[in-house]
Amino acid sequence: MIILAATPIGNLGDASPRLREALAAATVVAAEDTRVTQRLLAALGIANRPRLIALHEHNERVRASEIVELAREADVLVLSDAGMPAVSDPGFPLVEAAVAAGVDVTVIPGPSAVLTALAVSGLPTDRFSFEGFLPRKHGDRVRTFTSLVDERRTMVFFEAPSRIAASLADAAEVFGADRRAAVCRELTKLHEEVKRGPLGELAAWAEAGVRGEICVVVDGAPERIADAGDALARVLALVAGGVRLKEAAGDVALATGLSRRDLYEAALQARSTHSQPPV
């Protein structure tokens, strides 16, 4: 059997009892970095010294068949350096090969940077998409963001501290400087920090430098109405219901992505025209 086991993303106290039991009993461990696994065993006070097999992004497709064959005879515990194997970490080719070979795969759930960042971001959590690591190059990042410009779900990205300022600036350029977002760094660790605000403000904040492991959470695209006339009708309906014009224009602009100023001026003109006596 292949056992995918989530490891702490920062705080060792998040190691589950099941993870500890599995580490203590394991005879074979496929690890993203065997040195990290050795440190984890020592930090958790586990005396067991299983056979360690390196399984990382550069060799996982080559070693998958070997590990699958081992898993026919004994359980193989699969670990990434932090979090859940196969989620932006080595493991998926192994799972794919195991499923194709009819070898059972199970999971020891645990910490997840994706879900932790989403939960603490302050952005909608009912629907979301995980987009993994952002591309290193400016042009590739812009193309990635452009492909997501109409994504309605909250989006979660991983990014390196050396590129976070540039990535936030690119996101502000494509999604708009006013799009809500959160930069979550060092989650579960001593210096955990969550910075929330519009993308434009976060990009300016990040220029001073941001350290640590980083997740970026970005609000989904607002509902857009193709017909500006429908948006104007919504503004006028809100005003008729007692909402101040400026607030009504702002609410509809936020919901549709249209200009608040344009909606405000169009509503003023519409009200002025309707208030004139017939000729």
N, C-alpha and C positions, 0 to 999 in steps of 0.2 A: 504494500500500500504506500502511496505517496501522501505525506501529511504536510500541508502548508501551514506554517505556524507564524502568527504575527508576533513581532518583538517590540519592545518599548521604543517609542520615537524620541525619547529624551529622559523621562523619569523611570528609573528602574523599578519603582514601586508599582508601575503598571504591568509588570510581568505577571500573567495570570497563573493561578495554581496549576492549570492544565499544562501551560507552557513549561513550568518548572518540572512537573512530573514527566513530561515528554523528554526534556533535556536529560533528566536523571536516568531515564530508561533507554535512551536512543543508542543504537549500535552503529548507525550510519547517519551522518548529517551532510546534506548538500548545502553549502553556505556561499553567499555572495562574496564574502571575504572571511577566510578561515581564521584570520587573526582577530577580527571583530568577534567571531563566535567564541574563540578561546577567552577573550576578555569578558564576554557576557557570562560564560560558565563560571569564571573566577569571581565576578562581581556578585553573582547570585549564590555563591557558596556551594556550587554543584561539583562534586568530586569526579563524576563520570567523565571519561575521556573517550568519546566515540571516534570512529573513523571519520575524518573530515574530507569531503570532496569539494573542490572549488567549482562553483557554478555561477558564472558571471556573464555579462553581456557579450563578451568576446568568445566564449566557448560553449554557451548553453545549448546551441543547436547540435553541436558535435557530441556533447556528452549526454544529451537527453536519452538516447537509446540505451546507453550503458546503465544509466541510473534506473531507467524503467525495468531493465532486466534484473537489477539488484532488488527492485521493489516487488518482484514476483516471489522472492524468497523471504524477504524481511522488510519491515517498515523502514522507509527512508524519510527522515525529517528534513524539510526544506525551509531554510531561513534566508531572509534578506538582511541587510545591515540594520534596517529599522522599518517597522510597519509590516504590511502584508506582501509576501512574495507574489509575483505576477502582476502587481499593480504598479506600473512605472518602475518596476524592479525585475530582476531575473525570475523566471518561473513559468511564464506562459508557454514557451516551446515545450517545456517538460510536461506540463499538464496536457497540452495538445497531443504529445506523443503517447502519454499514458492512457488517455481516453481512446486513442486509435488502437492501442495494443490491448485494450480491455483490462487494464490495471486500475484498481480502485484509487480514487483521489478523495481526500477529506481535508477539513480545515480546523485549525485551532484559532478561533477569532480573537481579535485583540485590538490594540491601538491602530488608528488610521489618521494620518495627517489630513487627508481629504475631508473626512467627516468632522474632525475636530475643528478645522478652519471654517468649514461651512457653518457649523453650529454656533461658533463664537463671532461670526462676521457681522451679525445684525441684518443680514440680507435674507430674502425669501429662501426657505429650505424645502418647500413642498415639491419642487421640481428643480433638478440641477444637472449639469454636465461636467464631467471631469476631463480636462483637455491635456493633462500631462505636462511635461516640460516644454517650455516655450523654445522656439528656434533661437540659435545663437546670433544669427545675422539680422540686421535691421529689415532688409527687404523681405526675408522669409517671415519675420514676425508680423510685419504689416499685412502680408498675404494671409497669414493665419487669422489675424483679427478681422480682416475684411470678410473672410469666409463665414465669420460668426456675427456679422453686424446685425443680422435679423434674428439671432438666437434669443428666444424669449426666456429660457431657463437661466438661473444663476449659474455662472461659470467659475470653475476652480482650476487654477494653473499652479505649476511648480516653477520657481525661478531661482537662479543663482544670485547671491548678493552683489557680485561684480557687474551684473547686467540689469538689476532691478530698476534703477532710475531710467535707463534707456527704454526698458520694456513698458514701464508705466507711461512714459512720454508717448510711445507709439500707440498704446491703448487709448490714451486721451485724444490723440490725433484721429483715430479711427472711430471710436465709440462716442467721442465728445467729452470735453473737459468736465462736464457736469454729471457724467454717469457715476453712480455710487459704486464704491469699491471698498475693500479692506485688505491691508497687508498684514499677514499673520506670521510672526517670526518666533523661532525658538519655542514652539508650542510644547507645553508640559515641562519646560526647563526653567531654571532659576530666573533667567532674564526674558521670560515670555513677554511679548508685546503685541498688541493688536491696534493698528492705526487705521481708523475709519475716516472716510470723507470722499469728496469728488475726485475723480482721477487726476484732474489738473492739479489739485492741491497736493495729492499724494506724490505725484511726479516731482513737484518742487521740493517737497519734504525729503524725498529719497536722494536728491542731489548731494546732500551732505554725507551720504554713505549709510548703508544699512548692512548689518552683520547677521550671520546665523542662517539656519535653514528657513526658507521662506515659502509660504503659500500666498497666492493672490486670489481673492474672491471678487468677482465683478458681477454687478446686477445685470439681469437680462434686459433685452431691448424692450422699450415701452410699446404698448399697443399702438399700431399706426393705422390711421384712417386714410384711405387713398383720396377720398373726396373731401376737400377742405370745407365744402358747404355743410357736410354732416358735422364736422367739428364745430363750425360756427353755430349750427343749430343747437349743439350740446351746450355751448357757452350761454346762448340766449335762454335756454331752458333752465339752466342753473340760476341765472340772474332773475328770471321770472319766479323762481322758487325762493328768492330772498338772499342769494349769495351775492356778495359784492363783485362787480365786474372784474376787477383786477384779480381777485382770488379765483373766479370762475375761469378766466383766461389761463391762469397759471396751472390750475388743475387739469384742464383739457390739454394744454401743451405738454404737460408731464405724461399724460396717458397716450398721446398720439405722436409725440416727437415733432409736432409743428411748432412754429415760432410763437411764443407768448405775446410778443409785441404785435405781430401780424394779426393774431386772433383778437387782441384787445382793440386794435384800431378798426378791424372789420366789424366788430360788435358795436363800437361807437357809431360807425357810419350807418349800420343797419338800424340801430335805435333812432338815430337822427332822422333817417328817411321815413321810418314808420310813424314818427311822431308828427310829421308835417301834415297839415290838413289837405284833403283832396282838392284838386284844382277844378 
